[in-house]
Amino acid sequence: MDYRELVDKLNYYSKKYYVYDDPVVTDAEYDELYNKLLKM
C-alpha cells in the first residue's frame, strides 16, 4: 500500500468513526495503520 492509499483509507475510517459514529475498524487496527503511515 502506498502513501496516498494509506492516507485515503485512514481518512475514510476517521470520517466513519467521527462523523457517522459507525466505525469500520477497531481502534487497534486504525492505530496500526496510522503508525505505518508515520514510518513512511
Secondary structure, 3 states (H helix, E strand, C coil): CCHHHHHHHHHHHHHHHHCCCCCCCCHHHHHHHHHHHHHC
